[in-house]
């Protein structure tokens, strides 16, 4: 007879993830394909080595990307947007430190039409002065609003503290930078970095051979655009810290109702053997709702609604980050508790129960985040941009499964050192 008072034993599952098919189109553009037949949806990503790292002046990379949708040959900005809406397509443009991302989500039955629109957008953008002036004014106004937010000011100050003003990661755009930027500067950046020799293409979803041929006809037959090849991940430049880690940087923001706290430090290269294990340790500290910081600072002390810890990979040099919006006047207590929890991980081993919970959470998040071809492609874009192994996801799962409390304690002693943290507090 079945004993329902005893839960069944949990058996470890073996997970595998679909690898992209790798091709090189006739003009040399790499094409990465993850097929999902029958879903009737296609996603195409064109990734350029054209991020903030490469710009000669602030905002060039951002505006070169944002201005793409503001008209191209044969279409005004309004006509271009209306055409995408007509086909039910979604276009997402974004800029990171080293890359510019152009992602199109479209129904397969309309893919030929929408791909031709994106191809024209990328190869023959208008970059009209009239539209540029409008976009520049709107973005400057948005910056002025954001500069009244404590979390924005805190993150800008932390990057400046960790990297220094001369490092691309530490350079923050100011309102006056919008005034000096001209459309000619944006066009120069586009002509320098947007081209077949400086991009990679990712195709995911219901991609049959007919669609692949069409992608190749548009993006892979002839050379187009810039001739520079910056697809290899650039090496980090030296940082020049603007403050000593032991000094808390205080920034005053009028009418701030909370204390915005950011704490960070540079750790290892993303290819370091400790990186994946540090992801587990960071999750224990502040990477999920049941983390040490959430239990202490939120549930027990009541200083904040949310506090978290992350590993940031703007470049190959990993930055450890703690972020929190706390009750006004409680910043000193929050900082002390963060230090306390870091030292606890150095001095006390994580219990088996807690480690099991973290393992289950992290494994579940990986499965949820990469459950479809359209989402799995994000992982391979991340992997390729940072120069990681194609088996990165499987390696991460293996580390999550096998890491023990002793190893986590050793990592805490090596890396979670409160005295090395740069700390910024924005308050009223």
N, C-alpha and C positions, 0 to 999 in steps of 0.2 A: 504494500500500500504506500502511496506517495506521501512523504512527510512534508507538509506545507509549512512547518515551523522552521525548517532549515533552508536558507536560500541556496540556490544552485551555485556551484563554484564558477567563478569567472575565468574563462579561458582566454589567454592572450591571443589577440588577432594579428594576422600578418596583413599589412596594408601595402598596396603598390599603387603608384600614380602613373598615368599615361605620360609618356615622353613625347615631346614634339618631333615630328618628322623634319629633318633639316635639309634644305635645298639652297642652292645658290643660283639666282636668276642670271640670265645671260650678261647683264650689265654689272654683275658682281654684288648685287644687293642680297644679303642673307634673308631667306624666307623660312619662318618657323611655323609649322602647321600642326594644330591639334583638332582632329576631326571628331564631330559628334553628329553622325547621320540622323536625319529625321526630326531634328529640333526646329527646322525651318527658320533659324536665326543665325546671323553671321556677325562676328566681330573682327574688325581689322585694326591693328595698331601700327602706326608708323612712328618709330622712335629715333629721334635725331640726337647726336652728341652736340647739343646746342643749349646747354643750361647756363646758369649764372656764372659758372666757373670761367666761361670763355668770353664774357663780354668785356669790352674796352671801357664802357661807362655803365653806371647803374641803370637798371630798368630796360636795357636793350633786349635781353633775352625774353623778358616778360612781355613786352609790347610786340616783339616780332611774332610771338605766339598768339597773343590776344587779337591782333589785327588780322589774322588769317581769315576769320569768319566775317570780316567787315567788307566783303565784296571781292570779286575776282572777275576775270575776263567774261563778259556777257551777263554778269549778275551784280546788281547792287547788294548791299548788306541785307536789305529787307527781302529782296527776291531770293537770295541764297537761303535765308532762314525759312522762307515760305516753301521753297522747293524741298528742303529736308523734311519739314512738317508734313508736306503732301505725301511723302513716301513713308511717314511714320518712323523716321530715323532719328537717332540721337548722336550728337557730336560732342565729345569731351576734349578740351584742350587744357594742358597743364605744363608747368615748368618746374623742374627740380634743380638741385645744385649742378648736376652734370648732364641732365637730359631734358629734352622737350618731348612731350607725349601727345600724340594725336590719335584718338580712339573713336571709331565709328561703330555704332550698334545699328544693325539694319535687318529687316526681313529678307530672307534669301530671295524671294521673288522680285524684290526691288534692288537687289545688291548691285547689279550692273549699272543702274542709273545713279545710285548714291555713291558708288565708288568713283564714277566719272566726275561727280561733283567734287569729291574730296581731292581727286587727282588735279583738277583744275585749280582748286583752292591752294594746293601746295606748290604747283608749278607756275601759276599765273595770278598771284594775289594782286589786288589793286593797290593797297597801301596808300589810299588817297589822303591828302592833307586834311580835308574836311572831316572825314571819319576819324582820323588820328586825333584831331583837336577835341572831338567829342569824347572819345574813349579816354584820352589823357585827363580831361577835366573830370570825368566820372570817377576815374581811378584815384585821382588826387583827393577828391572829396571823400571817397571811401577810406583812404589812408587817414585823413583827418579824423574821421569817426573812430577808426581802429585805434588811433593813438590815445584815445580817451578810455581805452579798456586796459585794465591792469594786467590781464594775462598776456596781451600783446606786448606791452611795455616790458614786462618781466622777461619774456623770451628773447626779445631784441637785446636787452641788457645782458642776459646770460651768454648769448652767442658772442657778444662783443668781449665779455670777460674771459670766456674759454678760449676763443680763437684769436682775438686781437683785431684791431680795425683794418689791418692790411690783408687779412685772410679773407677769401671770398665768402666763407661762412659767417664771418663777423661783420661784413659790410651791410649796413641797413640803409635802405632808401629813405631820404628825407623829403618833405614837401617841395623844397626848392629843386630837387633833382627832376621832378616832373616838369618844372618850368624850363629847365635847360635842355631837356630831351627834345630832339626834333625828329620829324619823320624820316629825314635823311639818315640819321643814326640807326633807326630801326631797319631801313632798307639795306644799309651796309651789313648789318648783322645777318639778315636773311640771306643776302647774296654770298656771305662768307661760309654759312654753316648748313643751309637747307639744300640738300642735294643727294643724289643716289649714292655717292661715295661716302656719305656721312650718316647713313641711316640703316635701320633694320626693320623688316616687316614681319608682323605676327598675324596669322590668320587662324581663327578658331570658330568652332560651330559647324554648321551644315555646309562644309566646303567640299564640293565635288570637283572633278577634273575640269569641267567647264568653267567653274568660277576661278579655279587656280590659273587656267589659261588667261582669263580676263585680267586677273591681278598682274600676271606676268606681262601682258600686253601694255598695261597702264604704267606699272612701276619698274618693270624689270627688263625691258627690251633694249632701250637706249639709255645712255647716260643723260642725266638732267641735273640742273642746278649746280650748287657749289662743288668744287673738286677736292676740298680738304677731306682728310680721313681722320676723324677724331673718335672713332667708335671704341677704341680701347679706353678703358677706365683710366683717367688721369691719376697720377700719384699726388698724394697730399703735399701741400707746401708746409713749411715750418710754421708753427703757431707762435704768436707773440702775445702772451697773456697781458691784458691791460690791468689786471689786479692780482694780488696774491690770493691763493685759494682760501687762506685763513681770514681774509677780510670779507665781511658781509657788505654787499653793495646795496645801499638804501636809495630808492627812487621815490620821490613824492609825486602823487597824482591827485590833483584837487577833486574833491567829491568822491573819492574811492570809498566804497562801502565794505570792501573786504581787503585782506592782505593777500596779494598775489605772490606766491613763493615758487621760485625755480632754483633747483640745485643740480649741478652737473659737473662732469669731468670726463676727459678722454681716457679710454682704456686701451684696447688692443686693435690690431688690424682685423678686418672682418674674416680673413682667412686663417687667423690664429686658431690653434687647436682648442683653446679655451672658449671661443666665441659661443658655440652652441650650448655648452654647459652653463655659460653665464646667462643665457636666455632663460634657463630653468631657474637659476638662482634669483634673477630679477623678477620672475613671476612669483616666486615665494615671497619676496620682499614687498612688491607692490603691483603685480601684473594682473590681478583679477579681484573679484569682489570679496573673496575671503582671504585676501593677502594680509601679511603682518601689519602693514601700514594702515590698511582699511580697518582692521580690528582695533588697533591701538588708537589712532588719531581720530577716526570717525566714530566707531561704536563705543569705545570706552571713554575717550576724552570729550567727544562731541565738538571738536574744533572745526570740523569741515564736513561737507557733504561727500566729497570725493577727494582722494589722494591716490596717485599712481606712480609707478616707476617703469621706465622703458629703456631700451637700447636703440639709439638713433643712428641710422646709417646714411646720412647725407653724403658721406664719402666713405672710403674703405676704413678710415679711422673711426671706430665706434665711440659714440658719446653716451655715457650713462646719464639718465635724466630722471629727476623726481619733480613732480608738478602738483601744485595744490592751490586752491583758493580757500583761505581760512577766515575765521572770524577776525574782525578788525582788532588789532592789538595782541593777537595770539601767535604772531610769527615766531617769536623767540621760543615759545613752548613747542611749536610744531617742529622747528629745526632741531631742538633737543631730542624730540621723540624719534625723528628720522635717524639721528646719530645713534640713539639707543638701540633701535632695531637693527642697524647695520652691525653694531658691536655684538648684539645677541647672536646674530648668525655666525660671527667669528668664534664665540665662546660656547655656544650650545648647538648640539646637533639637531637637525630637523627631525621630527618624529616620523615614524613609518606611516602613521595615519595622515599627517599633513602632506607628506611626499606623495602618497597614493592619490590624494585629492588633486594635487598639482599635476601629476601625470595624466589623470583622467581629463582634467580641464584642458591642458595643452593639446592632448591628442584629439579631443573633441573639437577644439577650435581649428586645428589643421584640417580635419575632415569637413567641417562646416564651410571653411573659407575656400576650399578647393574641391567642392563637390561636383562641379561641372566644368566643361571645357572652357566656357567663357570666363570663369573665375580662375581656373588653373593657369591660364595664360599670364595672369598677374604674377604668379610665382616665378615663371620662367623669364619674364621681363626683369624682375628683381634679381634673379640668379645671374643672368647674362650681364646686366649692368654692373654688378659688383664683382664679376669674374669668379663666381662660385661654381662648385661642381654641379653637374646635371643631376646628381643623386642627392642634392642638398636636402630635399624633403625627407627622403628615406633616412639620411644621416641624422636629421633632427629627431625623427621618431625613434631611432635607435638610442640616441642620447637620452631622450625622455624616459625610455623604457629601462635603461641600464644604469643611469646615474644613481649614486648612493649618497647617504647623508654625510659620510666622511669626505667625499670629494667636494660636496657643496660647502662644507666648512673650510676646506683648504682654499677654495675660490674666494670665499668671503674674506679670509685673512689676507689674501693676495690683492684683491681688487676693491673691496668695500671699505675704503679708508676715509673716514669722515674728514680728516685733516687735509685731504686733497680736493675736497668739494669746493667748487665755486658756488656761491649762494647770492641770490638776488631777491630783495623784498620790495615790492611796490605797495605803497600805503598812502593814506591821506595825510 
